[in-house]
């Protein structure tokens, strides 16, 4: 008999059920008491849920009514998903769906009596290792819930060959069709966005005034506010003057330096002119145009229909723009729609597990835009134009940026919203994790074996439920699970050279002392669920202070890093109806992760002054980079299709200006390390993860009971060898990777780069969603299809490319077929590159280790090696150094320039290699310029 894990979900979220799809398990049509079942139209309606027109009304007033459909399951199917919509209108007797085997009921899923229809989702996992059913009500919509959070557990044999809708005598209700599929996506899909069409109106300019370092323009529809900044940005607001003056941004918390500007009043326009940009306002219709300093039009609001007139003291938060056909758009955050170029696309900007909405977008046409509105926002681009429409907001509020390349646009955005601080050097190494290491004994056994197996790692993650009997939000270890935390940390730090990252949730379980204290003060958003508790009101400064006071006992233990889980918040549907300290949750729905991260960063830096914090969080909004958070993409599936989706998702996320991002290597939910097909996926994902800004292996492997291994040895000797070699390559590349991190902080750089960052002149890269640059040198080409031993690679124009593994040279502007055996991911180096390596595997910045400097010729090259202590905040006071490397391709002269800065003033051994020419020079560097000829 097959063993089963059952998950039942009553979801009130933005989803739709797909009915007109292939149903692989359903054998025939509905049968049974069909004469007693009334067919109706349009009776089931749920906001944002696509409901089939036809449904069945079952009224068991005098007798039981049922209808059934036969099912044929394939024995190889480990998971079957089921979904339906239902509304129980009355009755205390049973109404629901029965799973039957040979006319015997194996499982019954009841529909609860509610005011609104319910979306019911059932997951059945057929397993050889367990014979249990776990029942969940209203888990997080976007991911499989964890077994520990089940409402109750069933033990039985649940194999079935028939499904039956039942209304026992005395009950009455309505059912939709029932869908069965192999994946969640087969039975529940995001709904097609339904957006009320909005059209702006012309606004005639009535008067203008230059005051308070801004241009205030009175129009027939409202007040238009323009303020330019030296960074190459202009702030645009439209609405009532009082609302403009009172507006406070969650993202822009420090005033940028205002640019000097002049105003010209011409026959057609009001013209604002600064040193970096020009903005014109059409006097007849009120729309604005953005131009660069040379007078080239970059972007304009849509004439006559850009914005809507003010009504009372408010306007609709909507704006429409005209774009050029040839420009490509990037950003908006992390979405699983597999889109790269966002032209002709529509997105709903909301937060949930596996999605991070960041309302920042950049164009290859030389402009960027930050839509500063924290409510749900709909982005649309089509043949008519690009628009942004938010549910709430009393003003139109956005910032425009100008720049001749995307790096400059990102720099302007970060200069406005906050720069990204340095991460500790160990955060750029390998992170070992799984859901979950449940005890101190298990943590130490894993660390010990990793050392024995020579698998380097910078951290080990301790996931949730370490609190055990004390409950979620107690912020303490259960001593029966972790009897001596100080001793554990001491051993991990000093014996195994590993840091510890601990999971933190923003919620408290009802009944525990911390919950009671927070709740009595009104600091809990009662009803807003996260695992088995309710979240705190992060917008309330007193609630935030008390939350941090509760966390501080863990900080005192010398935990190294923090894993901020569930900040979307976790169960969005239960959060949205509530009121927060900042107002209705609907109005501030997208900024919970930002505000929560800010409290944590400020708390940890005060508690440990001078030490860089490390925080990994599951969601983000604009400006979150200034709080030092890395972001991971949530509880994603374990498939090649998902791996492909993640590549595009990560590139558009980092393009917004938030630089540190990663996925769970291997995916989160599922995957059997003993199976060849999953071993292949794991290796391909690991190869990709090696060149992500954060390199972390995590997941909940089959059968999902938190005891399944996720360590390299669980995947077999070949996988362990391949992945260990990749880890060691990552550590040897630390001088290159850490320099990229230095550029993030000091130059607003982006390490993981969609190709338009560096090759915007090559339109062939505009929609390239399966390749990216990691820094200035490396073109990363992950393998995204099962069974593939080669893949097509496009090599961008303007340079030659060197195969990282073989040294073969290829011309740019060409497409090649690159060999990709399981142990090799296609990887290319741009001509004119310099890549520094350590000569040995090093987990931290180590100025005592010799450096290998690999020079890839073909054109001139430069690289400024960045170094600091890797741990403290002293870099903010200038305690860092750079060593400039330069290569003259014509003369074959390599120059190690004079060290700039005071860090690491000691002699260094440098080994300089000219790739492809077998030329090696060894020099002793003492901080002064040295020139060598590589011939």
Secondary structure, 3 states (H helix, E strand, C coil): CCEEEEEEEEECCCCEECCCCCCCCECCCCEECHHHEEEEECCCCECCECCCCEEEEEECCCCCEEEEEEECCCCCCCEEEEEEEEEEEECCCCEEEEEEECCEEEEEEECCECCCCEEEEEEEEEECCCCCEEECCCCCCCCCCCHHHCCEEECCCCCCCEEEEEECCCCEEEECCCEEECCHHHHEECCCCCCCCCCCECCCEEEEEEECCEEEEEECCCEEEEEEECCCEEEEEEECHHHHHHCCCCCCCCCCCECCEEEEECCCEEEEEECCEEEEEECCCCCEEEEECCCCEEEEECCCCCECCCECCECCCEEEEECCCCCCEEEEEECCCCCCCCCCCEEEECCECCEEEEEEEEECCCEEEEECCCCCEEEEECCCCEEEEECCCCCEEEEEEECCCHHHHHHHHHHHHCCCCCCCHHHHCEEECCCCCCCHHHHHHHHHHHHHCCCCCCEEEECCCCCHHHCCCCCCCCCCCCCCHHHHHHHHHHCCCCEEEEEEECEECCCCHHHHHHHHCCCEEEEEEECCEEEECCCCHHHHHHHHHHHHHHHCCCCCEEEEECCCCCCHHHHHCCEECCEEHHHHHHHHHHHHHHHHHHHHHHHCCCECCCEEECCCCCCHHHHCEEEECCCCECCHHHHHHHHHHHHHHHCCCCCCEECCECCCECCCCCCHHHHHHHHHHHHHHHCCCCEEECCECCCCCCCCCCCHHHHCHHHHHHHHHHHHHHHHCHHHHHHHHHHHHHHCCCCEECHHHCCCCCHHHCCCCCCEEECCCEEECCCCCCCCCEEEEEECCCCEEEECCCCCEEECCEEEEEECCCCCCCEEEECCEEEEEECCCCCCCCCCCCEEEEEECCCCEEEEEEECCCCECHHHHCCCEEEEEEEECCCCEEEECCCEECCCCCCEEEEEEECCCCEEEEEEECCCCEEEECC
